[in-house]
Amino acid sequence: MNSIWNKNIDSLKIRFPLLYSILSPKIEVVSKAFSSDTPLNEIFTFWDFRLAKSQEMTVFENGAFLHSSYAPSKEAASVVKTMQLEKNTFFFCGFGLGYLPIECAKYLTGDGTTSVTSITTKAETNTSVALDPQSENGAKSTFALGNKSNFANKTLIIVEPDVLHLLASFAVLDWSVFFKMQKCSIITDCDPGTVIQFIEKDGINDCQFFFQKAQTQHARQWFDTLNTLIERNKSKHDINSNTLEKFANLWLKNSCKNLQYFPKLDGINIYKNLCTQSEIPFVVLAAGPSLQDILPHLAEIKKRAFIVCVDTALRAVLRQNVEPDFIIIIDPQYYAACHILGLSSSSSVLITEGASYPSVYRFKCRKTVLCSSLFPLGQFFEKRLGENGKLDTGGSVATCAWDFAKFCGSKAIYTAGLDLSYPEKQTHIKGSTFEQKSHFFSNRITTSERADCSSLLGANLEEAKNYEDNLVLTDSKMKMFAWWFESKIAKTENAKTYTFSKKGLLIPGISYFDLSKFLQLPDISEKKITLIANCESSMPDLNKSSNESFLAIKRELMASFDELYKIAKKGKKLCDDFLLTNKQDINIESQKQKLFSLLDAIDKQIMTSSAKDAASLVFPSEKKLFTLMQNAISNSHLSQAFQNIKRSQIIYNELCISINKYQKELSKHFN
């Protein structure tokens, strides 16, 4: 055992030197125990080490075997056969002695042995997280032909919150083949939110997760939290994918119509660090039911803080004869624009996005500013004009409003109406657009109460605790927003977040603050006016450009689209001609290799095109593209090479369609 331990620790030190240095105190303790011939069961008391029938080591913990009591490696090898090899990343969330990740590494590398001295790749680490950096050219190409996968380029990530459990696995099995992987990572001694960051880095749909119940019981709550976050992120990805598929054409039309405002409007960068040199707080007004309790005090609140109001709450706020300092609307859909339809706020600053519904730009206010675009067309222009100022949306306008308060440098952010639940079974603040709509369309048969009931029943309700430790109704979508706040606040050191209501969903990191105490703060109305005036006058936005330079960028975009269209059309024609000429799947190796060479060159041109990212907006989602490909080859008996050519043909064709949509829409507004 001592020799295996030394071999693994030497490999760890070479491959992940910073992680080794972090873990070295505990490593030294274990090494000293081995040097004094202390038995395994006394070093790692949480495990009962036993020999399986195959004479391999297995362990017993919490009343269960973590591996087979007959043949642990054979058991792991059988699980490896179920791997989804189209995935690029494999997460092992708890792994016992490590049979499964080791067998997986053996399968992917095709080599069960390795020499520690052959490992020369340096690694980067972040606290107790070790990562192997990906190569610059290792990015997956959207337009790749789908050639045979290089399994050795897959990524293996082992996740174990308890360092001693990790070290115990290094004391028993030879992990050399894992350390030999070109891309491997070790995550230990950190919170579940940190793990999610690495999952999001590669894309959650590109990961396969291995959870084995017996191997996670020692840190059950930690792994349960991780699993919950993974499922929420999967849901978020599915929602984003479905939303993109449904609204991409609308976002394209909005973006093209709104391009005229890009050279005219300032970005939110002019308010960067607005409050850094002062103690002025921000109050975020969301449209939850508890906002009703705050409305009578808004005038006094405004004297003591900057108010940023989400679009859904504006109608109710203006009824109090209070105009927010900032109003934020970033949802590009028509129904979002309806929240401010017919309203005006002459002293407010409206924050919006390049793809917002066009009527939003006609809202009567003191000033309209842009945040950085969420969509490719706006990003194309910002890359050349300078960024407007990024806000993290988090899927909700309330998250964006909170992030704007942080962007302005506020050290104290108070929230009102951020319930993320249905307190007293109410869905929205009285007087909001949602409530007014239900009253407008109500009749004796379809009452407004019935509409509210339908909203509740259709929300997949579940119970959670509020700030009074009572149960409140919420749903999975709202809990996902709550997790966003929790994770962002945990990383924010210079600002505290509070809520004025105890009725809403309890969000770790957001504390209750008594409104009566807040109203004892001094009146800073004049100071607010001075700060905003200074920002708007002394910090001119670099995004403003001459009309000539803006037109030059327009022409560059159109020319890039023209060139990209020609390239994609050429690729499609090559595929068309080959498939038409070679209807029979016969041995024409030389022709295939020539075609592959030509298509590789085309792919490189596409991937370096400046218009590639813009075109991606209306390019089919991964899910839709997969369906198109499956339908095209499902009834065919072509070889893998011919199927790849067919897939490439579909990709080039869809790219041509996407570019054509842009060209038609842009021509309406560029002439």
Secondary structure, DSSP 8 states (H G I E B T S, - for coil): -HHHHHHHHHHHHHH-HHHHHHHHHHHHHHHHHHHTT--HHHHSTT-EEEE-TTS-EEEEETTEESS-SS-HHHHHHHHHTT--TT-SEEEEE--TTSHHHHHHHHHHHT-S---GGG-----EEETTEEE----TT-S--TT-------GGG-EEEEEES-HHHHHHHHTTS--HHHHHSSEEEEEESS-HHHHHHHHHHH-GGGEEEEE-GGGGGGGHHHHHHHHHHHHHHHHHHHHHHHHHHHHHHHHHHHHHHHGGGTTTSEEGGGGTTTTTTS---EEEE--STTHHHHGGGHHHHHHHSEEEEEHHHHHHHHTTT---SEEE----SHHHHHTTTT-EEEEEEEEE-TTS-GGGGG-EEEEEEE---SSHHHHHHHHHH--------TTSHHHHHHHHHHHTT-SEEEEES---S-GGG--S-TTSHHHHHHHHT--SSS-HHHHHHHHHHTT-EEEEEBTTS-EEEEEHHHHHHHHHHHHHHHT-SS-EEEES-SSSB--TTEEE--HHHHTTS---HHHHHHHHHHHHHHS--TT---HHHHHHHHHHHHHHHHHHHHHHHHHHHHHHHHHHH--S----HHHHHHHHHHHHHHHHHHHT-TTHHHHGGGS--HHHHHHHHHHHHTT----HHHHHHHHHHHHHHHHHHHHHHHHHHHHHHH-
